[in-house]
Amino acid sequence: MTENPLLGDDALISASTARKLAGDVSAMTLWRWQQAGVIPAPIQIRRRNYWSRDRFLGALARAAKTPM
C-alpha cells in the first residue's frame, strides 16, 4: 500500500494555510519573509504557492529563536 504524500509528514500547505500557521500574517508578509530568507521559497503549482509543511514550520521555529 502506497502512502499518500499529501497526508504524510512532508505535506504541502497552501499560502492561506501558511499565513494562518504564521499567526494570520498577510500575503505580503510571507513574500517579505521569503525575500529576507526567513522562510523557504514556495513551490509553484499552477501559479499558486505551496510550502512543505515541515520546512515551513521549521523555518518559523528557527526565526522565533533568532534574536532581533
Buried (B, 14 or more C-beta within 10 A) or exposed (E): EEEEEEEEEEBBBBBEBBBEBBEEBEEEBBBEBBEEEBBBEBEEEEEEBBBBBEBBBEBBEEBEEEEE
